[in-house]
Amino acid sequence: MSWTRTRAAPSPTRRAEPDGFQPLSR
């Protein structure tokens, strides 16, 4: 469960977010 790995593995939660966006604020 790495928030930084979201770029490599797009999660359904950040699917609406632009690619390359890091949900560090979440």
Secondary structure, 3 states (H helix, E strand, C coil): CCHHHHCCCCCCCCCCCCCCCCCCCC
